[in-house]
Amino acid sequence: MTGRIRIDENLYTAIHKCTRCGQCTYGNGEAGFEELCPLQMKGRFFTYSAGGLMQVARALYEGKIPFSESIRDLVYLCTTCGACEVNCGVIGDQVDIFTIIKGGLRENGVPLMEAHRVVEENMLKSKAPYGGRLAGRNAWLSKDLRKSLSPRSEVFYYVGCVSSYRETEISSAFAGILSTLGISFTVSDEEWCCGAPLYFSGNEEGARDYARHNVGAIEESGASTVVITCPTCSLMFKKYYPRWLKGALDFQVLHVTEYLEGLMEEGVLKLGSLQEEMRVSFHDPCHLGRGQGVYDAPRKILAEIGGLEMAEARRSKQNSLCCGGGGLLTTGFPDHADFLANQRVMEMKDTGADLILSACPACKENLKIAARKTRPRKRVLDLVELVGRVLV
């Protein structure tokens, strides 16, 4: 298979800037220059790194190597965590380039891994990456809360797939916060997946259809603010939707931590104290921190909770270690996803934390599985769940 990947002149120039220094694979001095790249932690040599994939992209573009299943299995080890993008210092489009490679694999007849093919089939059938007999997308809503919703509202809660079907405690907690604060909001039974599973498997055109549908559903609600509890979803809305739809969206998009921080600054959200003092370690989701630059909002919220002591992991903020839950890794390479989650949980446990927090349903899910193996076991919650417990 000798086709070439479709990259523009700017990306081709960016590829040439890679000096193979290896900076993309580890954090800065604040993290003790420890490894961050999940790809490198799997392969242990240069090909398994952002720099290595840059050389693969260049060779594919120049027609020097063929598309193959071995390249597919290499590029799908990337969790799209973005550690390479913030630590390189020269290039900033690595994840997009890797996604273009995936698109090239498709166009040149390399089949998806079977597990990823099933995800795509599920997306087409149910507008979500999950199969089986799924409940209604908003089945998590209580009857009383559903009755109070209006089809049109200033605030639209885009729930996302994980919080709609698996980690429903997060969606229930956020809806409860809004209800307690007397903030009118709406959700939509017509919500579809944000499209990330399609985009990050190289099906950009399919993901564009999801973007058009979701934006249309939101515009129909009349909302001026969209709040999202999933960082991957908010990344899609903020970064890719405007690009695909040729312009800025007609509504503001906020991750829930940004929204809650704003409510706190306005004096609308007031937080009390925990029932007992607790040491907490916060895991920065890759698509929230490195993807959107949101590091301070969750920490400002936690600082307002009485009886809570923050314990930062040695790899945090820009240097946060990926939990393994992104980029379809849990589907295609579950053993490596488990390895990363175990590494992260043990690192956070070493802080002496009683509780592990994140602000991402996929992170919560992956870290929770790993935390069950620790002794003593560590609880894992989403920040929204904790906020719901200390509302004044």
Order of alpha helices (4+ residues) and beta strands (2+ residues): alpha-alpha-alpha-alpha-alpha-alpha-alpha-alpha-beta-alpha-alpha-alpha-alpha-beta-alpha-alpha-beta-alpha-beta-alpha-alpha-beta-alpha-alpha-beta-alpha-beta-alpha
